[in-house]
Structures are given as structure tokens and as C-alpha cells.
Amino acid sequence: MFANPAKAEFNRVVPKIKIYANAKPSKRIKALVVSQIEEIVWKYKLARDTVNLPPRDGYAEIQIFEISLKDGELDPEVLRVIDRAIPYPLIFRLKHGGRVKMVAAYKRPAADGSNKLVTGAYFETNWSDGAEKPAPLPVALDIKALYEQMLFAYIGLPPRAGETLPELVARVETIRECRREIQGLEARMNKEKQFNRKVELNAQLRVLQERLQELL
């Protein structure tokens, strides 16, 4: 977690109805919002007037939302709805039972030149008791660079030499897909009765495992 300057403190409750109005979620997602979220607070706004950094490449502000959970569980689709409702990069601070964790997705301008933002996969820290001293905000020359440096801290996989944030995010997403494929193959192997077919599946599994090690 980072220590945001007092000047950036916003502290405004975000009514759930505003999220619904902007994102138009399904009835199922609305039910999840009601059952899982106690309160959403717009905690900080990091922008030119609060952290003295200029915008760049479509990144003008970073919003920090604090979400109090009812039972410690939060469906990723709920976060995706909130991200869809807010036209700025978001970083979430989840709270429950005296514990906190940070969650964020890489949000970037669409490649088609529109003003829309594309939200990728989510990254999160482990739950903590919140007692550790927050780190100072990363050194950056503009809002985009600040956002990228903050996200690097939440991804949990160090970048390779010269690897950009988009490249790291793409690698992490490939790692996740590779792990899903490995789990699927392992499940199929456990159910397979024919020896020859098991040998084929095991060969495919080895290839995926080698690919995963290369990505890691």
C-alpha cells in the first residue's frame, strides 16, 4: 500500500445506484453488490492538482476506492462493473474484519482512438492487518508513469529487464491461461482409462509445464 498525500484525500461515499446508472449491470451483479458490499468510498484522487503531476497519453487521474465488505468475499465481476462505471484508472482498497488488501486491473485507453478504457485482468495483494507502514508514492514524471509504477507493485511477478507494464500484464495473463490448461489436462488424465490416451495427454502436459516455466 502507498501513502497518499493529504491533499489527495477525497472521502466521498459512492452510492451504489450511481454505479448501476453508469454501468447498467445485470440483476445477478446487482444482487452481488448488495450482498457483498457494505460501502464504497472514493478515498483519494491522484491528479495534477493533488500530486502535481501532469496527464499523459489519456491518463489524467487515478482514483483510489475503499470498499468495505460484508463477509470478506468479492466477486471479480463486481469490481469490473465499478471499473466500467468510472472513466478513470481505479485502485481498490478492500476492507473486512480489520484486514485490508489491494486490488487493481490494468486499465488503458482503447486502441480504436475512442475515449473508452479497456479493463484487463485483476491483480491483488494478500490480506494483511494493515499495520505495516505504507510506502511513499513511486517517483514519477506524470500520471501515467505513476499509475504504472503503482500497478507493478500489485502484480506480484517482477518484470524482466526492459519489460514494460503492458508486456508484463500480457505475460501474467498467458501464465494464468497456461495454468488453467494444465489443470484441465490433469483432470482429464485422472479420468482417462485408456493407457495410450493417457500417454498423449501426459506429453501435452509436459509441453505446457515447460512453457509455464519459460514464462515464469
N, C-alpha and C positions, 0 to 999 in steps of 0.2 A: 504494500500500500504506500501511497505517496502523500506527503504533507502538502495540501493545497493552501495557498495564501488566503488570509482572512478576507482580503479584498474580493476574492473569487466566490465567497460564500453567498449562496442564493436562498436556500432554505424555504422553498415553497412546496406545499403539498400539491401533487398532481392528481386531480380527480380521475377516477377510473373511467368515468363517462367521456372524458376528453380523449382518452386512448381509444375507446370504442368509436368515437366520432371520426377520428383521423385514420384509423387502421381498418375499421369495419371487420372485426374478427367474427368467426363462426360462433354459434351458440355454445359449442363444446369448449372453445377457448375462453369465452366469457365466463363459463362456469368454472374453468380452471383459475382464472384471475380471481374470482370471488372466493373460491375455496382455499387458494394457496397464498394470496397476498393480503396482508393487513393494511399496509400503507405504502405509497410511493412518494418519495420526497426528492424534488430537484435540488440536490445538495450544493453543487458547485457549477460555475460556468467559467471555463478557461478560454479566454478570448483576448483580443488586443487591449481592451480596457481593463482587464483584470490581471493579466500576466505579462502585458507589454510585449506581446509577440504578434507579428503581422500574419495575415492569412496567406495561404499559398495553395495553388492547384485545386481550388474548390474546398479547401479546409479552412474554415473561418472560426469555428468554435468547437470545443469539446465539452460535453455535458456529463456530469457525474450524478447518477441517480442512486439513491439509497432505498432499498426495498426491504421492508420488514415482513418476514414470512410467518405464516401461521403455524406450520408444522415442520419447517426446515426443508421441505421439498418444493422444487420449482421446475415445471416442465419447460424445456428449451423453447417450445413454441410460444410460450407466454412472453419470453424475452424478445422473440422475433417480432411479435405483434407490437411491443413497445418500441422496438427499433424502427419498425415500419411507420409508426405514428410520429416519430420525432426526426426531423430532417437534418440531423447533425450526428456526428460520431458520438456514441454513448459508451460509458464505462459504468458497470453496475457494482454497487457495494451491497451484498446481501447480508441480512442480519437475522439471527434467530437464537434465542436462548443464551445470550451473552457471547455468541460466536459470530465471526464475520468471514466472508470470502469475497474475492473479486472475480467478476465475470465480464468478458468483452468479446465481441466479434470484430473482425477486420471489416470496416465499413468504408467503401471507396466510391468515388463518382463513377457512374455508368460510362462505358466506353462509347456509347452512341451519341455523346455530346449533350444529352439532356441534363436536367438538374437533379435527376433521381440518384439515389445512393444504393449501391449493391451491398447486401449484408452476407458475409461468409459464415464459416463455421465458428462456433464459440470456443473460447479458451477460458480456463478458470484456475484459480489457486485452490489449495486445500483450505478447509475450515481452520480458523485459528481463534484464540481467545481475545485477539485484538490488543494484547498487552505490549506487543513489540513496538518500538519507536518507528513511526513512519519515515520512509526515506525522502529526502528532498526531491522535488521535481527534477527530471532529467534536464541537462543543459541542452538547449535547442535554439535555433535561429528563427524559427517560425512555428505556427500552429501544427502544420503537417508533420514536421520533424518531431515536435513534442509528442504528438499522438503516436507516431511510430515507435518512439523510444519507450513510451508507456506500455504499448502492446507487447514489445519484445519481452518485457518483464513478466507478462502474464502467460506467455505461450508455453514456457516450461521446457523448451528444447533450444539449446544455444544455436545461433546462426553459424553457418560455416563462414570461412574467410571470404569477405566480399559479398555475402548473400544478403539481398535486400529483403525487406519485410514481405512484399508480395511473393517472392521466391520461397521464403521460409514458410509462409502460410500454405502455399501450394504443396510444399514437401510434407508438411504436417497432415494436410488433407489426404495426400496419397498414402501416407503411413496409416491413417485411420482406415482407409478403404482396404489396404493390404491386410490389416489385422482382421477386418470383417470377413474377407475372403478366406483367410486362414482358419478362422473359427467355423465358417461354413464347411470347408473341406474336412476339418477334423470331425465335425458332426456327421458328415456323410460317410467318412471312413468307419466311424463307430457303428453305423447302421448297416454298412455293406457286408454281405455274406460271401460274395464271390472273391476268391483269392486274387485272381488276375485283375479284377477291377480295383481291389484294394492297392495293388502294386501301382496301378496307373494313378490313382488318387494320391498315393504317397509321393510319387515323382513330381506331381503338380505341387504338392505341399512343400517339397524341398526347394523348388524354384521360387515359390512365394517367400519362404523363410530367408533365402539368400537375398532376394530383392529387399525384404524388410531390413535386413542388416545393412545393406548398402545405403538405404535411406536414413537409417539411424546414425 
